[in-house]
Amino acid sequence: MGKKLFAALIVAVIATFAGYNIYQSQRMEPMSDLMLANVEALARYELPEVEVECGRSQGRCWGNDGYEYTWTPFGGFKVTRCKFVGYTWVSCVPGLPA
């Protein structure tokens, strides 16, 4: 009885750590105000006639970073995940069906 309980406890701990790691890897953190200000300051005088406008967590300057699966009462589907790439010709909106 003691060995089964210990084994169940170990499985529960491993499942908890695995679930937390999956949750952490899927979180998307937007750019901080300081990081965005630094990007704008660095790009300001390179081409004065060009205004660099990047989105804070999506849109211009954000590229496709793969897909993740989302489950709804109607079933699961694949949605887009975005990451900051810094190129103004690239655009990404997270959560769009792939």
N, C-alpha and C positions, 0 to 999 in steps of 0.2 A: 504494500500500500504506500509506503514512504517513497519508494523509488518511482512509482507512477506519478505521485504528486510532485516530486522534484522534477521529473521529466516534463510534466505539464507546465510547471513554473518556468522552466528554461525556454520552452516553446513560446510561452506568452511573452517573455522578455525579448526574445529574438524578433517576434512579430511586431512588438511595440517599437523597437529600434528601426526595423525595416520600414514600417509605416511612417514614422517620423522622418526618416531620410527621404522617402519618396515625396512627402509633403514639402520638405524644405527645397528639394530640387525643382519642384514645379512652381514655387513662388517667384514672381517677377517683381523686381524692385525698380521703381522709376529712378530717373536721374535726380540727384540732389541739386538744389539751387546753386551750390558752389561749383559742382561739376559742369552744369550748364553754362554758368557765367564764365568759367575757364575756357570752354569750347568757343563761346562767342568772342572772348577777348583774344584768343589765339588766331581766330579767323578774321578778325575785324579789319586789319590793314593789308591782308594779302591781295584781295581784289576789292577795292573800295566800292565799286559799282554793284557788287553782289552782296545781298543780305542773306546770311545763313539762318534759317529758321528750322530747328529740329523739334520734334514733339518730345514731351516729357516721358512718355511711356509707350507711345505708338505713333504711327504716321510716318512722316519723312524722317530719314536717317535711321530707321529701324528696319532690320531685315528678318527674313524667315529663319527661325531657329528650330525647325522641325515641327512635329505635331504632337498633340496629346489627345487622349480619349476622354470624352465627357459623357456621362451617363444621365439620361433623363427618363421620365416615366414611359417615354415612347421608344426607348432603346438607346444605344450608344452611337456616338459619331465622332469623327476626327476633326479637331479644330487646330487652327494655326497658333504657334507660339513664336514670339518675337524677341529679338535681342538688338541692342544698339550697335550699329556698324559705322555710323558717322558719314555715310555718303548720302547727299541730298537727293540723288536720283533713285534711291531705294525707298520703298514704303511698305509698311506692314501694319495690320490691325489685328491684335490678338483676339482669338475666339471666333473668327470666321470659319465656317465649315470648309474643310479642304476638299 
